[in-house]
Amino acid sequence: ITRNIAQGGLGTLQGALGSGSIYGNEVDVIVWDSSMTEKNAAHIDLFERQAILGGNRAPFLLGGDANIMKALHENADADVGQFGSGLIGIAETIDEEQVNTLPWAAQYLKCNAQNNDLCRNPNIRFRTKCWVDRPDVTPPTNQRAHPKGQVGWHPGFRSHQLTGRVLAFTILKALQDAINVWS
């Protein structure tokens, strides 16, 4: 069973205080991924420690401050890990023509400084619409062209898609290792 209890833009301090009640007491893996909004190491440390204490077993801690993770591993025997970027082996986007030769999921993910504007283009980073025109419905109020939140610092859907794949492969690899050990 997986649960996404994302709290975009809020950080994790308030969730950490009620970790067991909010996230549950049967957590196997918990992910800290609030680096866009939460920079305070003490808040990250609290999140990680409460995750360990808040349930029936200590979960695998994925993501967070490397120094905190190292300390928890060395001093509390916590199982910890960090996300990789997933970018090793992804071909660089060079220009508008070449990008069409790349697999769809790899397009616009990796640009160098000279062509970074291509990857940072909001029309490419975000694939959103607030309203799809329909002949049978006329909304009573004007609809936005795109939802709020498409700000310059946000990575967009392609980066999140890659992070999801990195997480999925991490879990699948761990499951395969467990099968190999216990079968």
CYANA upper distance limits for C-alpha pairs under 8 A (distance plus 0.5 A):
  5 ILE  CA     23 TYR  CA      8.09
  7 GLN  CA     11 GLY  CA      7.46
  7 GLN  CA     12 THR  CA      8.15
  8 GLY  CA     34 SER  CA      8.41
  9 GLY  CA     34 SER  CA      8.47
  9 GLY  CA     36 MET  CA      8.32
  9 GLY  CA     37 THR  CA      6.39
 10 LEU  CA     37 THR  CA      7.42
 11 GLY  CA     34 SER  CA      6.21
 11 GLY  CA     37 THR  CA      6.24
 11 GLY  CA     38 GLU  CA      5.71
 12 THR  CA     16 ALA  CA      6.48
 12 THR  CA     34 SER  CA      7.56
 12 THR  CA     38 GLU  CA      7.97
 12 THR  CA     43 HIS  CA      7.66
 12 THR  CA     44 ILE  CA      7.94
 12 THR  CA     47 PHE  CA      7.13
 13 LEU  CA     17 LEU  CA      7.05
 13 LEU  CA     43 HIS  CA      6.03
 13 LEU  CA     44 ILE  CA      8.09
 13 LEU  CA     46 LEU  CA      7.83
 13 LEU  CA     47 PHE  CA      7.11
 14 GLN  CA     18 GLY  CA      7.59
 15 GLY  CA     19 SER  CA      6.20
 15 GLY  CA     22 ILE  CA      7.30
 15 GLY  CA     47 PHE  CA      8.06
 16 ALA  CA     46 LEU  CA      6.87
 16 ALA  CA     47 PHE  CA      5.03
 16 ALA  CA     48 GLU  CA      8.35
 16 ALA  CA     50 GLN  CA      6.37
 16 ALA  CA     51 ALA  CA      7.72
 17 LEU  CA     46 LEU  CA      8.43
 17 LEU  CA     47 PHE  CA      8.18
 17 LEU  CA     50 GLN  CA      7.63
 18 GLY  CA     22 ILE  CA      6.31
 18 GLY  CA     54 GLY  CA      8.47
 19 SER  CA     23 TYR  CA      6.12
 19 SER  CA     24 GLY  CA      7.80
 19 SER  CA     47 PHE  CA      8.20
 19 SER  CA     50 GLN  CA      6.46
 19 SER  CA     51 ALA  CA      6.50
 19 SER  CA     54 GLY  CA      6.08
 20 GLY  CA     24 GLY  CA      5.41
 20 GLY  CA     25 ASN  CA      5.76
 20 GLY  CA     50 GLN  CA      8.27
 20 GLY  CA     51 ALA  CA      7.68
 20 GLY  CA     53 LEU  CA      8.37
 20 GLY  CA     54 GLY  CA      4.59
 20 GLY  CA     55 GLY  CA      5.92
 21 SER  CA     25 ASN  CA      7.79
 21 SER  CA     54 GLY  CA      8.23
 23 TYR  CA     27 VAL  CA      7.85
 24 GLY  CA     54 GLY  CA      8.37
 24 GLY  CA     55 GLY  CA      7.22
 25 ASN  CA     54 GLY  CA      6.83
 25 ASN  CA     55 GLY  CA      4.18
 25 ASN  CA     56 ASN  CA      5.91
 25 ASN  CA     57 ARG  CA      8.11
 26 GLU  CA     55 GLY  CA      6.51
 26 GLU  CA     56 ASN  CA      6.52
 26 GLU  CA     57 ARG  CA      7.49
 27 VAL  CA     55 GLY  CA      7.36
 27 VAL  CA     57 ARG  CA      7.89
 27 VAL  CA     58 ALA  CA      8.26
 27 VAL  CA     59 PRO  CA      6.26
 28 ASP  CA     57 ARG  CA      8.21
 28 ASP  CA     58 ALA  CA      7.90
 28 ASP  CA     59 PRO  CA      4.99
 28 ASP  CA     60 PHE  CA      6.56
 29 VAL  CA     59 PRO  CA      5.48
 29 VAL  CA     60 PHE  CA      5.09
 29 VAL  CA     61 LEU  CA      6.59
 29 VAL  CA     62 LEU  CA      7.60
 30 ILE  CA     51 ALA  CA      7.90
 30 ILE  CA     59 PRO  CA      6.87
 30 ILE  CA     60 PHE  CA      6.83
 30 ILE  CA     61 LEU  CA      5.89
 30 ILE  CA     62 LEU  CA      6.63
 31 VAL  CA     61 LEU  CA      6.71
 31 VAL  CA     62 LEU  CA      5.23
 31 VAL  CA     63 GLY  CA      6.28
 32 TRP  CA     44 ILE  CA      8.37
 32 TRP  CA     47 PHE  CA      8.40
 32 TRP  CA     48 GLU  CA      8.47
 32 TRP  CA     61 LEU  CA      8.23
 32 TRP  CA     62 LEU  CA      6.84
 32 TRP  CA     63 GLY  CA      5.53
 32 TRP  CA     64 GLY  CA      6.03
 33 ASP  CA     63 GLY  CA      6.79
 33 ASP  CA     64 GLY  CA      7.39
 34 SER  CA     38 GLU  CA      6.07
 35 SER  CA     39 LYS  CA      6.80
 38 GLU  CA     43 HIS  CA      8.24
 38 GLU  CA     44 ILE  CA      8.39
 40 ASN  CA     44 ILE  CA      7.18
 41 ALA  CA     45 ASP  CA      6.54
 41 ALA  CA     65 ASP  CA      7.40
 41 ALA  CA     68 ILE  CA      8.38
 42 ALA  CA     46 LEU  CA      6.66
 43 HIS  CA     47 PHE  CA      6.75
 44 ILE  CA     48 GLU  CA      6.77
 44 ILE  CA     64 GLY  CA      7.06
 44 ILE  CA     65 ASP  CA      7.47
 45 ASP  CA     49 ARG  CA      6.61
 45 ASP  CA     65 ASP  CA      8.47
 45 ASP  CA     68 ILE  CA      6.75
 46 LEU  CA     50 GLN  CA      6.40
 47 PHE  CA     51 ALA  CA      6.61
 48 GLU  CA     52 ILE  CA      6.98
 48 GLU  CA     61 LEU  CA      7.50
 49 ARG  CA     53 LEU  CA      6.81
 50 GLN  CA     54 GLY  CA      5.95
 51 ALA  CA     55 GLY  CA      7.63
 51 ALA  CA     58 ALA  CA      7.64
 51 ALA  CA     59 PRO  CA      7.51
 52 ILE  CA     57 ARG  CA      7.71
 52 ILE  CA     58 ALA  CA      5.03
 52 ILE  CA     59 PRO  CA      6.72
 52 ILE  CA     78 ALA  CA      8.45
 53 LEU  CA     57 ARG  CA      8.39
 53 LEU  CA     58 ALA  CA      7.37
 58 ALA  CA     78 ALA  CA      7.87
 59 PRO  CA     79 ASP  CA      7.93
 60 PHE  CA     78 ALA  CA      7.77
 60 PHE  CA     79 ASP  CA      5.54
 60 PHE  CA     80 VAL  CA      6.18
 60 PHE  CA     81 GLY  CA      8.18
 61 LEU  CA     69 MET  CA      8.49
 61 LEU  CA     78 ALA  CA      8.11
 61 LEU  CA     79 ASP  CA      6.74
 61 LEU  CA     80 VAL  CA      5.15
 61 LEU  CA     81 GLY  CA      6.82
 62 LEU  CA     80 VAL  CA      6.30
 62 LEU  CA     81 GLY  CA      5.32
 62 LEU  CA     82 GLN  CA      5.99
 62 LEU  CA     83 PHE  CA      7.64
 63 GLY  CA     80 VAL  CA      8.39
 63 GLY  CA     81 GLY  CA      6.78
 63 GLY  CA     82 GLN  CA      5.19
 63 GLY  CA     83 PHE  CA      6.64
 64 GLY  CA     68 ILE  CA      8.01
 64 GLY  CA     69 MET  CA      7.37
 64 GLY  CA     82 GLN  CA      7.77
 65 ASP  CA     69 MET  CA      6.65
 66 ALA  CA     70 LYS  CA      6.56
 66 ALA  CA     82 GLN  CA      8.35
 67 ASN  CA     71 ALA  CA      6.68
 68 ILE  CA     72 LEU  CA      6.65
 69 MET  CA     73 HIS  CA      6.61
 69 MET  CA     80 VAL  CA      6.74
 69 MET  CA     81 GLY  CA      8.22
 70 LYS  CA     74 GLU  CA      6.57
 70 LYS  CA     80 VAL  CA      8.39
 71 ALA  CA     75 ASN  CA      6.20
 71 ALA  CA     76 ALA  CA      8.13
 72 LEU  CA     76 ALA  CA      5.55
 72 LEU  CA     77 ASP  CA      6.99
 72 LEU  CA     78 ALA  CA      6.07
 73 HIS  CA     77 ASP  CA      5.12
 73 HIS  CA     78 ALA  CA      4.94
 73 HIS  CA     79 ASP  CA      6.62
 73 HIS  CA     80 VAL  CA      7.03
 74 GLU  CA     78 ALA  CA      8.06
 83 PHE  CA    163 THR  CA      8.46
 83 PHE  CA    166 VAL  CA      7.69
 83 PHE  CA    167 LEU  CA      7.84
 84 GLY  CA    166 VAL  CA      7.61
 85 SER  CA    163 THR  CA      7.83
 85 SER  CA    166 VAL  CA      8.19
 86 GLY  CA     90 ILE  CA      8.46
 86 GLY  CA    162 LEU  CA      7.13
 86 GLY  CA    163 THR  CA      7.71
 86 GLY  CA    166 VAL  CA      6.58
 87 LEU  CA    109 LEU  CA      8.50
 87 LEU  CA    110 LYS  CA      7.85
 90 ILE  CA    106 ALA  CA      6.86
 90 ILE  CA    109 LEU  CA      8.39
 90 ILE  CA    110 LYS  CA      7.67
 91 ALA  CA    102 LEU  CA      7.93
 91 ALA  CA    106 ALA  CA      7.66
 91 ALA  CA    110 LYS  CA      7.51
 92 GLU  CA    108 TYR  CA      8.29
 92 GLU  CA    109 LEU  CA      7.98
 92 GLU  CA    110 LYS  CA      5.40
 92 GLU  CA    111 CYS  CA      6.02
 92 GLU  CA    112 ASN  CA      7.95
 93 THR  CA     98 GLN  CA      7.47
 93 THR  CA     99 VAL  CA      5.96
 93 THR  CA    107 GLN  CA      7.04
 93 THR  CA    108 TYR  CA      6.13
 93 THR  CA    109 LEU  CA      7.72
 93 THR  CA    110 LYS  CA      6.35
 93 THR  CA    111 CYS  CA      5.78
 93 THR  CA    112 ASN  CA      8.50
 93 THR  CA    115 ASN  CA      8.44
 93 THR  CA    119 CYS  CA      8.31
 94 ILE  CA     98 GLN  CA      6.69
 94 ILE  CA     99 VAL  CA      7.20
 94 ILE  CA    111 CYS  CA      7.34
 94 ILE  CA    112 ASN  CA      8.49
 94 ILE  CA    115 ASN  CA      7.16
 95 ASP  CA     99 VAL  CA      6.60
 95 ASP  CA    115 ASN  CA      7.81
 95 ASP  CA    118 LEU  CA      8.05
 96 GLU  CA    100 ASN  CA      7.64
 96 GLU  CA    118 LEU  CA      8.48
 97 GLU  CA    101 THR  CA      8.16
 98 GLN  CA    102 LEU  CA      7.77
 99 VAL  CA    107 GLN  CA      6.33
 99 VAL  CA    108 TYR  CA      7.64
100 ASN  CA    104 TRP  CA      8.37
100 ASN  CA    107 GLN  CA      8.01
102 LEU  CA    106 ALA  CA      6.80
102 LEU  CA    107 GLN  CA      6.39
103 PRO  CA    107 GLN  CA      6.93
105 ALA  CA    158 ARG  CA      7.85
106 ALA  CA    110 LYS  CA      8.42
108 TYR  CA    118 LEU  CA      7.69
108 TYR  CA    119 CYS  CA      5.34
108 TYR  CA    124 ILE  CA      8.16
108 TYR  CA    158 ARG  CA      8.44
109 LEU  CA    119 CYS  CA      7.08
109 LEU  CA    158 ARG  CA      7.20
109 LEU  CA    159 SER  CA      7.38
110 LYS  CA    119 CYS  CA      7.71
111 CYS  CA    115 ASN  CA      6.40
111 CYS  CA    116 ASN  CA      5.62
111 CYS  CA    118 LEU  CA      8.09
111 CYS  CA    119 CYS  CA      6.68
112 ASN  CA    116 ASN  CA      6.13
115 ASN  CA    119 CYS  CA      7.89
116 ASN  CA    120 ARG  CA      6.66
117 ASP  CA    121 ASN  CA      6.40
119 CYS  CA    124 ILE  CA      7.54
119 CYS  CA    125 ARG  CA      7.52
120 ARG  CA    124 ILE  CA      7.88
120 ARG  CA    125 ARG  CA      6.87
120 ARG  CA    152 GLY  CA      8.45
121 ASN  CA    125 ARG  CA      6.60
122 PRO  CA    126 PHE  CA      6.22
122 PRO  CA    150 GLN  CA      8.00
122 PRO  CA    152 GLY  CA      8.48
123 ASN  CA    127 ARG  CA      7.49
125 ARG  CA    155 PRO  CA      7.51
125 ARG  CA    156 GLY  CA      5.31
125 ARG  CA    157 PHE  CA      6.85
125 ARG  CA    158 ARG  CA      7.19
126 PHE  CA    150 GLN  CA      7.69
126 PHE  CA    156 GLY  CA      5.87
126 PHE  CA    157 PHE  CA      6.59
127 ARG  CA    157 PHE  CA      7.92
128 THR  CA    146 HIS  CA      6.32
128 THR  CA    147 PRO  CA      7.54
129 LYS  CA    144 ARG  CA      8.39
129 LYS  CA    145 ALA  CA      6.41
129 LYS  CA    146 HIS  CA      5.29
129 LYS  CA    147 PRO  CA      7.28
130 CYS  CA    143 GLN  CA      7.08
130 CYS  CA    144 ARG  CA      6.31
130 CYS  CA    145 ALA  CA      6.36
130 CYS  CA    146 HIS  CA      5.71
130 CYS  CA    147 PRO  CA      6.32
131 TRP  CA    143 GLN  CA      6.94
131 TRP  CA    144 ARG  CA      7.95
131 TRP  CA    145 ALA  CA      7.78
133 ASP  CA    137 VAL  CA      8.38
134 ARG  CA    138 THR  CA      8.01
139 PRO  CA    143 GLN  CA      8.15
150 GLN  CA    154 HIS  CA      7.18
150 GLN  CA    156 GLY  CA      8.21
155 PRO  CA    159 SER  CA      6.37
155 PRO  CA    160 HIS  CA      8.01
156 GLY  CA    160 HIS  CA      7.22
157 PHE  CA    161 GLN  CA      6.46
158 ARG  CA    162 LEU  CA      6.82
159 SER  CA    163 THR  CA      6.74
160 HIS  CA    164 GLY  CA      6.64
161 GLN  CA    165 ARG  CA      6.89
162 LEU  CA    166 VAL  CA      6.72
163 THR  CA    167 LEU  CA      6.68
164 GLY  CA    168 ALA  CA      6.56
165 ARG  CA    169 PHE  CA      6.58
166 VAL  CA    170 THR  CA      6.64
167 LEU  CA    171 ILE  CA      6.81
168 ALA  CA    172 LEU  CA      6.58
169 PHE  CA    173 LYS  CA      6.39
170 THR  CA    174 ALA  CA      6.77
171 ILE  CA    175 LEU  CA      6.67
172 LEU  CA    176 GLN  CA      6.63
173 LYS  CA    177 ASP  CA      6.63
174 ALA  CA    178 ALA  CA      6.69
175 LEU  CA    179 ILE  CA      6.70
176 GLN  CA    180 ASN  CA      6.68
177 ASP  CA    181 VAL  CA      6.70
178 ALA  CA    182 TRP  CA      6.53
179 ILE  CA    183 SER  CA      6.12
